[in-house]
Amino acid sequence: MEASASLSYLRISPRKVRLLGSLIRGMPVEAAKDQLTFALKHAALPLLKLVKSAVANATSTHKMDEASLIVKTVTVDQGPVLKRYRPRAFGRAAEIRKRTSHITIVLTDSSPATAKLPHIIGKAASGPLVEAKDIHHEKRDKLVPKDTAKPKAQPLGKTKRISDTIVPRQGTT
C-alpha cells in the first residue's frame, strides 16, 4: 500500500531540493526525519513538513504502521519561473530567474530489499554462491632505487651554444 503527499510552488530551486530528495529516497521514515532535521539546507524544513504530512496520510487514511514506512520515491519537478530584472552597467538589465518546485513524496509499507531477501536466503542455504579458489601469494622483489646521481658536468667547450637554442623571431635575420 502506498501513501503520498505533494507540495506545489515551493520558492526554492528544484536543483537544491533534489539534493535532499535523493538523500532520503529509500530510507525508513524515522531515518529520513532525522536526516532532514539536522540537514543544513534551506529546503530541509519544507521537505520535513511534507514527509510528516505523508506519514499522517498513511496512518490516518490507509491505517499503516509508521514504523514500517519507507520513502519510496521523491519527485522534484520544476514549477513556473518568476522573472525579475536587475540593473547592470551601461544601462543594461540582467534577468533574474526565481525558480519554483513541485515536490511529491510516496511512502510504502514494505521495502523492495526485504522482499528479495527470502530468495537470497534460500540460495545461501542450498550452497555457496562463490567457489573457493586456492590463493597463492607471490613474494615480490624489493624495489631497486633508480640511480639518482647528478649527470657529470661537461667542460666549457663541449656545451651547446646559446645561439643554437634560441629560435630567431620571424622578420629578423
Steps between C-alpha positions, in 0.01 A plus 500: 500500500622849422430844639610828350518872566584786267615858526464749216661835428779475757720807444827304503684387190433135404873436471543582869198298612613194300815481713291420806248295305766260381640488854179365658382281211484136613541580870266400781281794602662543842849516348377745235354725770830493689698585185272792415495630857876541507558591135646846450313568176220755463274241335518262798213659696236489222608146410475392865147643522411312181633170639297552819192573288552182298537300824176651630327405174630144528401451862157664482362399161681172428547385864871424445753463780740795516795281601478293180473794258775559245548793262441337162536797266573870524419688181609862464365672189552854380217745545451839339795738491456852634700750296645809661755752371810655649671813369847449354770716350447721193122512542447129454270275703582143604225244549470323835318165482327409826419131462224305675462129578221244509583210737324164533589239763371142488527276807458124502467252785760248383836542332592312180830397662323294768270345239803358316667382820326156531619402151859584592474312829367191321793498256751552779362202691522270195867561432777755471453777246873538432742218436800486727831524313852444615672829545875508449689792639800590292799650664591830343855610449613807681486814297840604375551876528584673175837659456444852627852627444533836328636497145865587471580858414636544148798717423428847362583421140267199482172678586250629247525853381226737613432602142406137420230494767341841432256505210519826305177696458343525161582810308841544660814348357 
